[in-house]
Amino acid sequence: MLDEYDSSIKRCQLVLVELFSGLRPASRAARFLRLPLVASYYSEVCPDALALSAEHAPEDKSLGDVDNLSDEAVRQIGRDRPNAAICVTVGPPCVNVSLLNEHRSGAWGAESALREHAKRVYDLFCKHAKGRTLGWMECTF
């Protein structure tokens, strides 16, 4: 059974795009599961998280701040790998909705509202890589 899986998975290609990537759980899981990653991109602004990415996954490409991720950058990722499925993973800040935050301001607080940038970027991938984009959002409260 595993041989069949290995054989079929080698024919697939996956591009991973992690938004608000933090410690990069999606790329770590994909590599652990031996998914056929052909490219991995991430968007993060925390200096500590960026340093960890540079040290442990120097082959991956930083997209900078999600606020500034352009239509052209998304289009180019789709062009670079025209046969690959594109998986956009999102871990938006939940500080404004977390029950651990006594002064939470709700889903439209400054940090939590950043998920709207993730939606914008996901929609761009759907536009430029029609039929081969999927999204995955994690949220912790």
MIKOLKOL-419841 format. One record per residue (C-alpha): chain; y, x, z. Coordinates in pm, 1 decimal. Layout:
% residues N
+----+----------+----------+----------+
! ch !       yy !       xx !       zz !
+----+----------+----------+----------+
!  A !        Y !        X !        Z !
...
+----+----------+----------+----------+
//
This chain:
% residues 141
+----+----------+----------+----------+
! ch !       yy !       xx !       zz !
+----+----------+----------+----------+
!  A !      0.0 !      0.0 !      0.0 !
!  A !    245.3 !    278.2 !     90.6 !
!  A !    168.4 !    454.2 !   -238.3 !
!  A !    262.4 !    136.7 !   -426.7 !
!  A !    587.4 !    117.8 !   -229.3 !
!  A !    666.2 !    483.9 !   -299.0 !
!  A !    596.8 !    436.5 !   -669.6 !
!  A !    812.1 !    126.0 !   -712.4 !
!  A !   1098.9 !    247.9 !   -494.7 !
!  A !   1134.4 !    566.9 !   -699.6 !
!  A !   1232.6 !    354.7 !   -999.3 !
!  A !   1523.0 !    199.3 !   -806.4 !
!  A !   1863.8 !    349.3 !   -742.2 !
!  A !   2091.1 !    264.0 !   -453.5 !
!  A !   2455.8 !    346.7 !   -393.9 !
!  A !   2564.0 !    295.2 !    -34.8 !
!  A !   2925.1 !    221.5 !     58.2 !
!  A !   2993.7 !    212.5 !    433.8 !
!  A !   3325.4 !     61.0 !    542.8 !
!  A !   3445.9 !    126.4 !    899.2 !
!  A !   3150.1 !    361.3 !    898.9 !
!  A !   3188.9 !    522.3 !   1241.8 !
!  A !   2870.8 !    720.1 !   1308.9 !
!  A !   2725.8 !    614.6 !    970.4 !
!  A !   2433.0 !    396.5 !   1084.1 !
!  A !   2360.4 !    254.5 !    738.4 !
!  A !   2324.7 !    592.1 !    566.5 !
!  A !   2118.0 !    727.3 !    854.2 !
!  A !   1885.1 !    425.1 !    834.9 !
!  A !   1860.6 !    445.9 !    454.9 !
!  A !   1761.7 !    810.4 !    469.7 !
!  A !   1515.9 !    749.6 !    753.5 !
!  A !   1353.5 !    470.3 !    549.5 !
!  A !   1349.3 !    694.7 !    242.0 !
!  A !   1548.0 !    446.6 !     33.8 !
!  A !   1640.9 !    583.4 !   -309.2 !
!  A !   2002.9 !    679.3 !   -240.1 !
!  A !   2170.4 !    830.8 !   -542.1 !
!  A !   2517.0 !    833.2 !   -382.8 !
!  A !   2670.0 !    756.7 !    -45.7 !
!  A !   3036.6 !    679.9 !     21.0 !
!  A !   3214.0 !    599.9 !    344.3 !
!  A !   3551.3 !    482.1 !    470.9 !
!  A !   3655.7 !    586.2 !    819.9 !
!  A !   3973.4 !    703.7 !    994.8 !
!  A !   3845.9 !    827.5 !   1332.8 !
!  A !   3871.8 !   1209.9 !   1332.9 !
!  A !   3557.4 !   1256.2 !   1544.3 !
!  A !   3349.3 !   1035.4 !   1314.5 !
!  A !   3486.8 !   1214.3 !   1007.1 !
!  A !   3394.2 !   1551.5 !   1157.0 !
!  A !   3038.5 !   1433.3 !   1221.6 !
!  A !   3006.8 !   1306.9 !    863.9 !
!  A !   3134.5 !   1634.8 !    723.2 !
!  A !   2887.5 !   1831.4 !    933.6 !
!  A !   2575.4 !   1616.0 !    895.5 !
!  A !   2619.9 !   1467.6 !    547.6 !
!  A !   2850.6 !   1695.2 !    348.1 !
!  A !   2714.4 !   1559.4 !     20.0 !
!  A !   2851.7 !   1211.4 !     97.0 !
!  A !   3198.2 !   1121.0 !    -26.3 !
!  A !   3483.3 !    999.7 !    191.8 !
!  A !   3689.2 !    713.0 !     49.8 !
!  A !   3964.0 !    751.2 !    308.6 !
!  A !   4121.1 !    455.6 !    484.1 !
!  A !   3986.5 !    116.4 !    372.8 !
!  A !   4346.3 !    -12.1 !    362.3 !
!  A !   4411.7 !    219.2 !     67.7 !
!  A !   4086.0 !    179.9 !   -124.4 !
!  A !   4195.6 !     94.7 !   -476.8 !
!  A !   4058.6 !   -121.0 !   -753.4 !
!  A !   4024.9 !    189.6 !   -971.6 !
!  A !   3823.5 !    380.4 !   -708.8 !
!  A !   3579.3 !     89.7 !   -680.7 !
!  A !   3557.3 !     56.1 !  -1059.5 !
!  A !   3479.8 !    428.6 !  -1090.4 !
!  A !   3193.8 !    411.0 !   -839.3 !
!  A !   3040.7 !    133.3 !  -1048.2 !
!  A !   3088.2 !    334.9 !  -1369.1 !
!  A !   2940.1 !    651.7 !  -1219.5 !
!  A !   2609.2 !    476.0 !  -1141.8 !
!  A !   2576.3 !    190.3 !  -1394.0 !
!  A !   2208.7 !    122.7 !  -1316.1 !
!  A !   2225.9 !    138.6 !   -937.8 !
!  A !   2240.4 !   -143.9 !   -688.6 !
!  A !   2547.8 !   -111.8 !   -469.1 !
!  A !   2514.0 !   -196.7 !   -101.9 !
!  A !   2842.7 !   -242.5 !     82.8 !
!  A !   2796.1 !   -227.9 !    459.0 !
!  A !   3071.9 !   -324.4 !    699.3 !
!  A !   3115.0 !   -265.3 !   1071.4 !
!  A !   3469.0 !   -393.3 !   1132.7 !
!  A !   3642.0 !   -329.3 !   1463.6 !
!  A !   3561.3 !   -605.5 !   1709.5 !
!  A !   3787.4 !   -494.1 !   1993.7 !
!  A !   3999.7 !   -809.3 !   1966.6 !
!  A !   3703.8 !  -1045.4 !   2004.5 !
!  A !   3480.3 !   -849.2 !   2238.5 !
!  A !   3407.8 !  -1015.6 !   2569.7 !
!  A !   3446.0 !   -668.2 !   2719.9 !
!  A !   3817.1 !   -678.7 !   2637.5 !
!  A !   3996.8 !   -879.6 !   2903.7 !
!  A !   4309.2 !   -904.4 !   2686.4 !
!  A !   4138.8 !   -992.3 !   2359.6 !
!  A !   4361.8 !  -1148.2 !   2098.7 !
!  A !   4090.3 !  -1310.2 !   1887.7 !
!  A !   3962.9 !  -1278.0 !   1534.4 !
!  A !   4311.1 !  -1229.2 !   1391.5 !
!  A !   4407.0 !   -950.0 !   1630.0 !
!  A !   4535.2 !   -630.7 !   1467.0 !
!  A !   4201.6 !   -446.0 !   1464.3 !
!  A !   3961.2 !   -735.8 !   1406.7 !
!  A !   4166.4 !   -867.8 !   1114.0 !
!  A !   4085.2 !   -544.4 !    929.4 !
!  A !   3764.7 !   -719.5 !    817.8 !
!  A !   3984.5 !   -879.3 !    549.7 !
!  A !   4009.3 !   -536.0 !    384.0 !
!  A !   3630.6 !   -520.3 !    380.3 !
!  A !   3619.9 !   -860.7 !    209.1 !
!  A !   3872.4 !   -740.2 !    -48.9 !
!  A !   3666.6 !   -427.8 !   -121.8 !
!  A !   3339.3 !   -623.3 !   -136.4 !
!  A !   3498.6 !   -867.6 !   -382.9 !
!  A !   3610.8 !   -572.1 !   -597.0 !
!  A !   3255.5 !   -438.1 !   -608.4 !
!  A !   3128.4 !   -783.8 !   -704.7 !
!  A !   3384.5 !   -787.3 !   -986.0 !
!  A !   3313.3 !   -436.6 !  -1116.7 !
!  A !   2937.7 !   -424.1 !  -1054.0 !
!  A !   2840.0 !   -782.7 !  -1130.6 !
!  A !   2490.3 !   -880.5 !  -1033.4 !
!  A !   2414.2 !   -555.7 !   -854.3 !
!  A !   2629.2 !   -570.4 !   -540.2 !
!  A !   2507.4 !   -683.2 !   -203.5 !
!  A !   2684.4 !   -684.7 !    129.4 !
!  A !   2581.6 !   -638.3 !    488.1 !
!  A !   2809.3 !   -690.5 !    787.0 !
!  A !   2727.0 !   -601.8 !   1145.2 !
!  A !   2918.8 !   -738.4 !   1433.3 !
!  A !   2883.9 !   -679.6 !   1803.9 !
!  A !   3053.0 !   -880.4 !   2071.1 !
+----+----------+----------+----------+
//
